[in-house]
Structures are given as structure tokens and as C-alpha cells.
Amino acid sequence: MVAAAPTLKYDIKDINLADLGNQRIEWAGREMPVLKQIRDRFAKEKPFAGIRIVACCHVTTETAHLAIALKAGGADALLIASNPLSTQDDVAACLVRDYSIPVYAIKGEDNDTYHRHVQTALDHRPNIIIDDGSDVVATMVKERQEQLKDLLGTTEETTTGIVRLEAMFKDGVLTFPAMNVNDADTKHFFDNRYGTGQSTLDGIFRATNVLLAGKNLVVAGYGWCGKGVAMRARGLGANVIVTEIDPIKAIEAAMDGFRVMPMDEAAKVGDVFVTVTGNKHIIRQEHFASMKDGAMVCNAGHFDIEIDLKSLATMAKEVKEVRNFTQQYILENGKSVIVLGEGRLVNLAAAEGHPSAVMDMSFANQALACEHLVKNQGSLEPGLHSIPADVDKEIARLKLQAMGITIDSLTPEQIEYMNSWTVGT
């Protein structure tokens, strides 16, 4: 580790939190062997020498290892928060003090501060943007067109961000390559399902200490994140209800053993609600009005728009903080609705986010996606690009190796059979 340069600029809560951040970053590293191997290679090869990288991410112990790996690879890296409540202030302090990485992130920062930090990130004139929700990319396209000539590309690892990038491509404004980290198998199969599944319930428990066994837990959305939440909640004894708009996902949820119904019906019977759709106003005024007294609502999608809190505020005669990250909205009819984490990502607002073991694979994808952009600069067409299959499989291989797991290989005879059309039954 190196001491921070005296001229290093940053905006964090308290540099004196760095010692605690250092301990927690080291602890997370125990569960991130894949990213460590990539970082060691980057340190030798310096693939990012002369490259400016801006990362807009949740500033957690796991993200710290990604930032450290990029810097080890020679990057001129800068980190900002992708969500006002997802920053771990001690981690931000450690990255500034011990690794000389400029960080602009404060847990609880207001929207003005958040948008100022986005502008600071763009002032860095990035060649690569690692985005989490596509706010930095969208802001560059809308307000900093002259900087697009310096952009080699971006990476995105959220469903919300991918939806935005697809819309940008449809509108003809995605004039650069964007790596779709979100859909890499070693990302969404594990991060979305096991990471979101565990960390969302962790956030609910820390905020409320509620017992899930026997309660009706409503999961809005049955994508990979929704599957993870539903799976883990059932394992804890909850009666899980799924709401969906996609008939294929709905029938999958039904065949997985969950009750499926519209939100209008689920609102009447649910005790705990979790939104994981990436869309807006999934739970809104008419749903609040029909909920049980004391129903709890939270969000595990990226932005704080899945729950219509503005409508809820207009329905409430009083709002009070009853626990950390737990607000009680007392309605005119005397019933109350409990909102966790201000409607933001409950697993990061009220807990610590995904376990390090799954973020190891997600951030390995991010690091290698950045390397792919550098190696293929000038040859990648504008638009969304998948993580190469061989990269995805290599990450899985490294993870298995770190877990001490070996698997079979095809025999020559099997390879021949798989490549032949002349051999049948």
C-alpha cells in the first residue's frame, strides 16, 4: 500500500475511518480469489497504462478490490457512488488514504451531491466507464457529447442499466461499445440469484428483526433476482407470493411452487413486499390503500422508483423513524405502512450488500470486460456486447479451482461424437 498523495482530491465522510475500512477490505478479500488472480496478472502486464477509468458503483469492500485491481493494472481510476445509501464510508476512506484512489461518495448523500459527483467523474475525462445503472453514461451522452471521442466504451452490470442502454441504442445515441456484464452467466446466475437472495433478506432482518416464518412475503418480479429472494424466503419458512407481467416467468414461478397473482390481490394479503423488477411504481397508491396494517415494503431493484413513495407520503398523516432505515407511514385511515431503506436498495441501505464470494465473479467480469475494451479498441461496433464465452468459462474455472472442486473432461471419443452428425441411435 502507498500513502495518499497530498494533492489527491476526494469527497468522503471521514478519512479517519480508514483503519476500519482496511480491516474490512482485507476480510472481503478472503472470499475473492478470482479477482486476486486477475489483479496479480494486471500488476505484471499493466493493461490499463495511460487509461482513465471512472467507476460508478456501490462503494463496498468488494468494489474496493475491483478498484485496487484496476489501479494495479495501471489505470488512472476514480470512484463515485452509484446510489446515495450504498456507500460504506470506512471503505471510501481506506481507498483514499491507503491506495491513493480518488473517491467521491458519502453514505446518505443528497441528490444534488450525487449529481455533482457524476459531473466530477466526467471531469476526469474517462476512456472507460464502469456504470451501475447507466447514470454516468447517460449524462455524458446528454451533456458532454464532446467527450465521446475519448471513450473506448463502457461496462454495465445491472438489469436497469442494460434496459437504459438498449433504449439508447434504439434511439441512435449509443455510439460506442458497451459490455453487457449483467448477462454473463457467472454474473446473473450467481450474483443476482444467490447474492440478491441472501443480501435482501439480510437487509430486511437488520432493519426490522422480523420473523419471516409463517408470513406472506410478496416478490414483485421473477427474474434472477426475484428467484433468489423467493428461494431464500421459502427456505426461512415464508409463504411466498410472486407477481409478474411475463407469462413465461409467471408459469415458471407457479411450477417452482409459488403462488402467483396480480399485485392488486397480493397487496391485500402480503406481510412483507420486495420489488425486484427494474421498473417504476410497482407498488403504488391503490396497493398501499388495501394493505394490512403494518405491512412492510422494500426494494431490491436498482433505483428508488419501484415503490411510489411520493403517493404514499400524500396518503400519510405522519411519518416517523421507528428503527434505523425503517420508517412508519401512518395513513389517514389509521393503518400504517412500513418502508425499509427509504425505498432504495435494502440490501445496501440496511446491510452490506452481496457476499464477497459472489461479487468475486461479478467484478472479475467487470475487470476483464475493461481489458476487452482496451484490447479491442477501434474494432468493436457501437452497441451492446456480450462477455466472450471463453472469458465467462475461465471465471467459472478459476472459481471452481479456488473452491477445490474438479470436474470431468470430454474423452476424445465423446468429442468426436459431439461433432458428428452421422452417428445416431
C-alpha positions in Angstrom: 0.0 0.0 0.0 1.1 3.6 -0.7 0.3 6.7 1.2 -2.2 9.1 -0.4 -0.6 12.0 -2.3 -1.1 15.3 -0.6 -2.8 16.7 -3.7 -5.3 13.9 -4.0 -8.8 15.3 -4.3 -11.8 13.4 -2.9 -15.2 13.9 -1.2 -15.8 11.4 1.6 -17.3 11.4 5.1 -14.2 11.0 7.3 -10.7 10.0 6.4 -10.2 8.8 10.0 -12.4 5.8 9.2 -9.7 4.3 7.0 -8.3 1.8 9.6 -11.7 0.1 9.9 -12.1 0.1 6.2 -8.7 -1.5 5.7 -9.7 -4.4 8.1 -13.0 -5.0 6.3 -11.4 -4.8 2.8 -8.9 -7.4 3.9 -11.7 -9.6 5.3 -13.6 -9.5 2.0 -10.5 -10.4 0.1 -10.5 -13.8 1.7 -13.6 -14.7 -0.4 -12.4 -13.1 -3.7 -9.7 -15.4 -5.1 -10.6 -15.0 -8.7 -10.3 -11.2 -8.7 -7.0 -11.6 -6.8 -5.5 -13.7 -9.6 -6.7 -11.2 -12.2 -5.2 -8.4 -10.1 -1.8 -10.2 -9.8 -1.8 -10.6 -13.6 -2.8 -6.9 -14.2 0.1 -5.8 -11.9 2.6 -7.6 -14.2 1.0 -6.7 -17.6 -0.3 -3.2 -16.9 -3.1 -3.4 -19.5 -4.6 -0.1 -18.4 -1.4 2.0 -18.6 -2.5 5.5 -19.7 -6.2 4.7 -19.5 -8.6 6.8 -17.4 -11.3 4.7 -15.8 -14.3 6.0 -13.9 -16.3 3.5 -11.8 -19.8 4.4 -10.6 -20.5 1.6 -8.2 -21.8 0.8 -4.8 -18.7 1.7 -2.7 -18.3 -1.5 -0.7 -15.5 -3.8 0.4 -15.9 -5.8 -2.7 -15.9 -2.8 -5.0 -12.7 -1.8 -3.3 -11.0 -4.9 -4.6 -12.1 -4.1 -8.2 -10.7 -0.5 -7.9 -7.5 -1.8 -6.5 -7.2 -4.3 -9.3 -7.7 -1.6 -11.9 -5.1 0.6 -10.3 -2.7 -2.3 -10.2 -3.2 -2.7 -13.9 -2.0 0.9 -14.5 -5.4 2.7 -14.6 -5.9 6.3 -13.6 -9.1 5.3 -11.7 -11.7 7.4 -9.9 -14.7 6.0 -8.0 -18.1 7.5 -7.2 -21.2 6.1 -5.6 -24.0 4.7 -7.8 -26.6 5.0 -5.0 -26.9 7.6 -2.2 -27.3 4.9 0.5 -24.9 2.2 -0.7 -21.6 3.7 0.3 -19.5 2.2 3.2 -17.7 5.3 4.5 -14.8 3.4 6.0 -14.1 1.7 2.7 -14.1 5.1 0.9 -11.6 6.4 3.4 -9.3 3.5 3.1 -9.2 3.7 -0.7 -8.3 7.3 -0.5 -5.7 7.0 2.3 -4.1 3.7 1.6 -4.4 3.3 -2.2 -4.5 6.9 -3.5 -7.7 6.3 -5.3 -9.9 9.4 -5.5 -13.4 8.6 -4.2 -16.4 10.8 -4.2 -19.0 9.0 -2.1 -20.8 9.6 1.2 -23.5 7.4 2.7 -26.7 9.3 2.7 -25.6 12.0 0.2 -28.4 14.0 -1.2 -29.4 14.1 -4.9 -27.5 17.3 -5.5 -24.3 15.9 -4.1 -24.8 12.7 -6.1 -25.2 14.6 -9.4 -22.2 16.8 -8.5 -20.2 13.6 -8.1 -21.4 12.4 -11.6 -20.1 15.6 -13.0 -16.8 15.2 -11.2 -16.5 11.7 -12.7 -17.0 13.2 -16.2 -14.4 15.9 -15.4 -11.9 13.0 -15.2 -12.5 12.6 -19.0 -12.8 8.8 -18.8 -11.7 6.4 -21.5 -13.8 3.7 -19.9 -16.9 4.0 -17.7 -17.9 1.2 -15.3 -21.5 2.0 -14.7 -24.2 0.7 -12.3 -27.5 2.0 -13.7 -26.0 4.0 -16.6 -26.3 7.4 -15.0 -22.7 8.4 -15.9 -23.1 7.2 -19.5 -26.5 8.9 -19.9 -25.2 12.1 -18.5 -22.2 12.1 -20.9 -24.5 11.5 -23.9 -26.9 14.2 -22.8 -24.4 16.9 -21.6 -20.9 16.0 -22.6 -21.0 15.0 -26.3 -17.6 16.4 -26.9 -16.1 13.8 -24.6 -17.4 10.8 -26.5 -14.4 10.8 -28.8 -12.2 9.8 -25.9 -14.5 7.0 -24.8 -13.4 3.4 -25.6 -16.6 2.0 -24.1 -18.5 1.2 -21.0 -19.4 -1.8 -18.9 -22.8 -2.3 -17.2 -23.8 -4.9 -14.6 -27.4 -4.1 -13.7 -30.6 -5.0 -15.5 -31.8 -1.4 -15.1 -28.6 -0.1 -16.8 -28.9 -2.6 -19.6 -32.5 -1.5 -20.2 -31.3 2.1 -20.5 -28.5 1.2 -22.8 -30.9 -0.7 -25.1 -33.2 2.3 -25.2 -30.2 4.5 -26.0 -29.2 2.2 -28.9 -32.8 2.2 -30.2 -32.7 6.0 -30.2 -29.4 6.0 -32.0 -27.3 7.7 -29.3 -25.3 4.6 -28.2 -22.4 5.4 -30.5 -19.8 3.4 -28.6 -19.4 -0.2 -27.4 -21.0 -1.2 -24.1 -20.1 -4.5 -22.4 -23.1 -6.3 -21.0 -21.6 -7.7 -17.8 -25.1 -8.2 -16.3 -25.9 -11.1 -18.6 -22.7 -13.0 -18.2 -23.6 -16.4 -16.8 -21.1 -16.1 -14.0 -22.8 -12.8 -13.1 -26.6 -13.2 -13.2 -26.8 -16.9 -12.3 -24.9 -16.2 -9.0 -24.8 -12.5 -8.2 -28.5 -12.0 -9.0 -29.8 -15.2 -7.6 -27.6 -16.1 -4.6 -26.3 -12.6 -3.9 -29.5 -10.7 -4.1 -31.4 -13.6 -2.5 -29.3 -13.6 0.7 -28.4 -9.9 1.0 -32.0 -8.7 0.5 -33.3 -10.8 3.4 -30.2 -9.7 5.4 -31.2 -6.1 4.9 -34.8 -6.9 6.0 -33.6 -8.6 9.1 -31.2 -5.9 10.1 -33.8 -3.2 9.6 -36.7 -5.0 11.4 -35.6 -8.1 13.2 -38.8 -9.6 11.8 -39.5 -13.4 11.8 -40.3 -14.4 8.2 -41.5 -17.9 9.1 -45.3 -18.1 8.6 -45.5 -14.6 6.9 -46.7 -13.9 3.4 -43.8 -12.5 1.5 -44.6 -10.9 -1.9 -41.8 -10.9 -4.5 -42.6 -8.5 -7.4 -40.7 -9.8 -10.4 -39.4 -13.3 -11.1 -36.2 -12.6 -12.9 -32.9 -14.0 -11.4 -33.1 -11.6 -8.5 -36.7 -12.4 -7.8 -35.9 -16.2 -8.0 -33.2 -15.7 -5.4 -35.3 -13.8 -3.0 -38.2 -16.2 -3.3 -35.9 -19.2 -2.9 -34.3 -17.9 0.3 -37.5 -16.6 1.8 -39.2 -20.0 1.3 -36.2 -21.6 3.0 -36.8 -19.5 6.0 -40.5 -20.6 6.2 -42.2 -17.7 4.5 -45.3 -18.3 2.3 -44.0 -16.7 -0.9 -46.3 -15.0 -3.5 -44.9 -13.9 -6.8 -46.3 -11.1 -9.0 -45.3 -10.9 -12.7 -46.2 -9.4 -16.1 -44.4 -12.1 -18.2 -46.5 -15.2 -18.6 -43.4 -17.4 -19.0 -41.8 -16.2 -15.8 -45.2 -16.5 -14.1 -45.7 -20.1 -15.0 -42.1 -20.8 -14.0 -42.8 -19.4 -10.6 -46.0 -21.4 -10.3 -44.1 -24.6 -11.3 -41.4 -23.7 -8.7 -44.2 -24.0 -6.1 -45.0 -20.3 -5.5 -48.4 -18.7 -5.5 -48.8 -16.3 -8.4 -51.3 -13.4 -8.5 -51.6 -9.7 -9.5 -50.3 -7.1 -7.2 -53.9 -5.9 -6.6 -54.6 -9.2 -4.9 -51.2 -9.7 -3.3 -51.4 -6.3 -1.6 -54.4 -7.5 0.5 -52.6 -10.5 1.9 -48.9 -9.7 2.0 -47.0 -9.0 5.2 -43.6 -8.2 3.5 -43.2 -6.9 0.0 -39.9 -6.9 -2.1 -39.7 -5.3 -5.5 -37.1 -6.5 -7.9 -38.3 -5.5 -11.4 -36.2 -2.6 -12.6 -39.4 -0.7 -13.4 -41.3 2.1 -11.7 -44.3 2.3 -9.4 -44.7 -1.4 -9.0 -46.3 -0.7 -5.6 -48.4 2.4 -5.7 -51.4 4.3 -4.1 -54.1 1.7 -4.7 -51.9 -1.0 -3.3 -51.0 0.9 -0.1 -54.7 1.6 0.5 -55.5 -2.1 0.6 -52.5 -3.4 2.6 -52.7 -4.8 6.1 -51.8 -2.6 9.0 -48.1 -2.8 9.5 -47.2 -4.2 6.1 -43.5 -3.8 5.2 -42.3 -2.8 1.8 -38.8 -2.7 0.4 -36.9 -2.6 -2.8 -34.1 -4.6 -4.2 -34.2 -3.2 -7.7 -31.6 -0.6 -8.7 -33.4 2.8 -8.4 -35.8 4.0 -5.7 -38.8 4.3 -8.1 -40.2 0.8 -7.8 -42.2 1.9 -4.7 -44.2 5.1 -5.3 -43.2 6.9 -2.1 -44.5 10.2 -3.3 -48.0 8.9 -3.3 -47.5 7.2 0.0 -46.4 10.5 1.5 -49.5 12.2 0.3 -51.6 9.4 2.0 -49.8 9.7 5.3 -50.8 12.0 8.2 -47.5 11.2 9.9 -44.1 9.7 9.1 -41.7 8.6 11.8 -38.4 6.7 12.1 -39.0 3.7 14.2 -35.7 1.9 13.7 -32.6 2.6 11.6 -33.6 2.6 7.9 -37.2 1.8 9.0 -39.9 4.5 8.5 -43.5 4.1 9.5 -46.1 5.9 7.4 -49.3 6.4 9.4 -52.2 6.7 7.0 -55.4 8.8 7.4 -57.4 5.6 7.9 -55.3 4.7 10.9 -53.3 1.9 9.3 -49.6 2.1 8.8 -47.1 1.0 6.0 -43.5 0.4 7.0 -40.9 1.4 4.4 -37.3 0.0 4.6 -34.2 1.8 3.4 -36.1 4.8 2.0 -37.2 2.6 -0.9 -33.6 2.3 -2.0 -31.6 -1.0 -2.3 -32.5 -2.5 1.0 -29.5 -4.9 0.9 -27.1 -2.0 0.7 -29.1 0.7 2.6 -29.7 -1.5 5.6 -27.0 -4.2 5.2 -23.6 -4.7 3.5 -24.7 -5.8 0.0 -23.9 -9.1 -1.7 -21.5 -11.6 -0.1 -17.9 -11.3 -1.3 -17.9 -14.7 -2.8 -20.4 -13.8 -5.5 -19.0 -10.4 -6.1 -15.7 -12.1 -6.8 -17.2 -13.4 -10.1 -19.2 -10.2 -10.9 -16.1 -8.0 -10.5 -13.9 -10.4 -12.3 -16.3 -9.9 -15.3 -16.0 -6.1 -14.9 -12.2 -6.2 -14.8 -12.0 -8.5 -17.8 -14.6 -6.5 -19.7 -12.5 -3.4 -19.3 -9.5 -5.3 -20.6 -11.5 -6.5 -23.6 -12.4 -2.9 -24.4 -8.8 -1.9 -24.3 -7.5 -4.8 -26.4 -10.2 -4.4 -29.0 -10.4 -0.6 -29.2 -11.3 0.6 -32.6 -12.7 -2.8 -33.7 -15.8 -3.1 -31.6 -19.0 -1.8 -33.2 -21.3 0.6 -31.2 -23.9 -1.2 -29.2 -24.2 -3.9 -26.5 -21.6 -6.7 -26.5 -21.8 -9.9 -24.5 -18.9 -11.1 -22.3 -17.0 -13.6 -24.5 -18.0 -17.2 -23.7 -14.4 -18.2 -23.1 -14.0 -15.4 -20.5 -17.1 -16.4 -18.8 -16.0 -20.0 -18.6 -12.5 -19.1 -17.4 -14.0 -17.1 -14.5 -16.1 -20.2 -13.6 -13.0 -22.4 -13.9 -10.9 -20.2 -11.6 -13.8 -20.1 -9.1 -14.1 -23.9 -9.0 -10.3 -24.2 -8.6 -10.4 -21.8 -5.6 -13.2 -23.9 -4.1 -11.2 -27.1 -4.5 -13.7 -28.5 -7.0 -12.7 -30.5 -10.1 -14.9 -31.5 -13.0 -14.8 -34.1 -15.8 -13.4 -33.5 -19.3 -14.7 -35.0 -22.5 -12.9 -38.0 -23.9 -11.7 -38.0 -27.5 -14.5 -40.4 -28.4 -17.1 -38.1 -26.8 -15.6 -35.0 -28.6 -15.9 -36.9 -31.9 -19.5 -37.9 -31.2 -20.5 -34.4 -30.3 -19.0 -33.1 -33.6 -20.5 -35.7 -35.8 -23.9 -35.9 -37.5 -23.5 -39.4 -39.0 -23.7 -41.3 -35.7 -27.1 -41.8 -34.3 -29.1 -44.3 -32.2 
